[in-house]
Each structure stands twice: as C-alpha cells, then as structure tokens.
Amino acid sequence: MRNALRKVVRRTKRAEAQEKAALRTLTILIPRSYNPDAKGVRKRVELSKLVRTFREMRRLFPGYSLQDTEGWYRDPETGKGVRDRHFRCDIDLLVTQSVIENLRKWKNILEQRFEQRAIYMRLSERAIWL
C-alpha cells in the first residue's frame, strides 16, 4: 500500500523538473462523518481512518495546516441541507501536470475510504510566498 500511495502523490523529481511547476495551495476537506443514511443519520468516521489519512499526508507532502471546520451542502438526492463537520487541510506544494493526475487518484482513494459521494479537493491559482 505504501508504494501505491507514493505513486499517487509524490514530490517533484528531477525528470519532472523540466515540466513547468507552479507553487499552489491544495485544500482538502476530510469528513468527520459519513454521508447521511436513508433516515438522515450520520455515523462518525472511525478514528483509524483519520489517523491513516493524516499519516499518509505526512509522508506525501512537505507540510500542511489543519483546522476543524464546519460547512453546509445540499444533498443532491434528497434536496435537503446537510451540516457537515470536517477537517480542512491546506498544503503548499509545487504542482505539475503529473501531480494533478496523482491527486485525482488519491481523491478517489479518499472517496472510497470515507464512503463519500465526493471529497472536496481544490487547487488555488499560483501562490506566492512572502
């Protein structure tokens, strides 16, 4: 599994250095609860899944910041509003096209792990360190 994850998201290598790399900020929302069931009940995500995900992040990225946040979304199946507690992770990294492709693969892994219809993952425009 470790090798598979390294293939999913890896730091820029020399071969990729020729690719145009831009410093960008990746934002990921890691859910604290599963999607609502038919009765609207949301079960908490097991601690082991969160620990596993944050360990992966420490291996895959040069660093990240973490915030406990709350949001809201409209359930596309029921049309009802859902309050959503999650961890917001912000990661500054050099992004190439291959990194974007690997982030998409990791997003799919997270969606399966957390049994989510979607995991919020967004890349900013260019970032500038001050």
N, C-alpha and C positions, 0 to 999 in steps of 0.2 A: 504493500500500500504506500509506503514511504516513497519508493521510486516513482510510482504512478503520480503522486502529488507533486513531486519535483518536476515532472514533465508538464503538469498542468500549469503551474505558475513558477517561473524561475526568474532569477535576476538576469539582467542583460549580460551576455557573454561576448567575447571578442568578435566572434563571427557575426553577431548581431550588431556590433558597434557601428558597422558601416550603414546599417539601417538608420533612418532618421529617428532619434529617440527624443521625446519631449518629457519634461518634468510635469506630472499631472497628479491630481489628488483623486484617489479612489475612495468612494463612500459605499459602505456595505451596511445593511440593516440585518442583524442576526435576530431572528424571532425568539421570544421567551415563551410563547405558547403556540400550539398547533392551530391550524385553521378551525373554525367552528364546525361542530358536527351538525347533524340534521336538526338537533334540538337547540342549536346555538351555543352549546357548551364548548369551552376551550380548555384543553388539558395543557398543563405546563410541560415544556420541553425538559427532558431528563438532563441533569447536571453533567452526566458523562458526555453527552453530545456537545454541550457548550465547551467543556474542557478540551475535548478533542479538536474542535474548531479553532479555539484560541491557541492551542499548541501548534496546529498547522500554520496559523498566521505568523507565529514567532519564527518558525522555520522558513517560511516562504518570503517574508517581507523584511525590509531593513528596520522597520518600526511602525507603530500605529498608536493612535489615541482612541480611547474608548469612553463612551458616555451611555448612561442608562437613560433612554428617551421613551416618549410615548407619542403615538401618531393615531391616525384615523384613516379608514378607507371604506369605500362602498363595495360590498360583496357583489360580484358580477352575477352570481346565480340567484341570490335572494333579493338583491336591491337594497338590503338593509345596511346601515352604517355599523362599522365594527371598530372599537377602540383596540389599538394594537401597541403592546409594550415590546420593546426590542432594545438591543444594544447597537449603537451607532459606532462604526469603526471608520476612521479617516486615516488613509495611508498615502504618503507622498512617495512616488516611485517614477523611475524612468520608463516610459511606455513606448513600445514598438508595436508593429502590427502582430507579431507573433505573441507578444504578451497579451494583447487584446483577445486573440484567439484562445489562449490558455485560460484567461479569466472567464471566458464564456463557458469553457468546460468545467471549471471549478464551480461556477454558478449552478450548473446542472447538478453537480455532486451535492451542493448545499441544499438545493430544492428537494432532492431525494432524501437526504439525511433528515431534514426538518419537515418532510412531508408537506411542502408548501406548493401552492399553485405558481408562485413566483417569489424570488428573493430580490429585493431592491439592491441593485448594484449600479453605480453611476461613476463615470469618469468626468472630471472637470475639464475645462479648457486648460491651456497652458498655465502652470503655476510658476511663480517667481519667488525664490527665497530672498528674504530681506535681511 
